[in-house]
Amino acid sequence: MAKSKDKRRKVRRDKETARQTSELISAVARLVRAVGVLADALGRWFN
């Protein structure tokens, strides 16, 4: 019985890690897009 509980706990921890990783990747993607938009706007401004 103890083995199955440990296995379930590990799966739950893995799901949490996957969710955090997904959130981090999404945040980085948003940041990259924002920097791209800013660079584009500045480029147009100076031309």
C-alpha positions as CSV (number, residue, x, y, z in Angstrom):
1,M,0.0,0.0,0.0
2,A,2.8,2.4,0.8
3,K,4.3,2.0,-2.6
4,S,1.2,3.1,-4.4
5,K,0.9,6.2,-2.2
6,D,4.5,7.1,-2.9
7,K,4.0,6.6,-6.6
8,R,0.9,8.8,-6.6
9,R,2.8,11.5,-4.7
10,K,5.6,11.4,-7.3
11,V,3.0,11.7,-10.1
12,R,1.4,14.7,-8.4
13,R,4.9,16.3,-7.9
14,D,5.7,15.7,-11.6
15,K,2.5,17.3,-12.7
16,E,3.2,20.3,-10.5
17,T,6.7,20.6,-12.0
18,A,5.3,20.3,-15.5
19,R,2.8,23.1,-14.8
20,Q,5.5,25.4,-13.4
21,T,7.7,24.7,-16.4
22,S,4.8,25.5,-18.8
23,E,4.1,28.8,-16.9
24,L,7.8,29.7,-17.1
25,I,7.9,29.0,-20.9
26,S,4.7,31.1,-21.4
27,A,6.2,34.0,-19.4
28,V,9.4,33.9,-21.4
29,A,7.4,33.8,-24.7
30,R,5.4,36.8,-23.6
31,L,8.6,38.7,-22.7
32,V,10.2,37.9,-26.0
33,R,7.1,39.1,-27.9
34,A,7.0,42.3,-25.8
35,V,10.7,43.0,-26.5
36,G,10.1,42.4,-30.2
37,V,7.1,44.8,-30.3
38,L,9.2,47.4,-28.4
39,A,12.2,47.0,-30.8
40,D,9.8,47.3,-33.8
41,A,8.2,50.5,-32.4
42,L,11.6,52.1,-31.7
43,G,12.9,51.1,-35.1
44,R,9.9,52.8,-36.8
45,W,10.3,55.8,-34.6
46,F,14.0,56.4,-35.6
47,N,13.4,55.8,-39.3
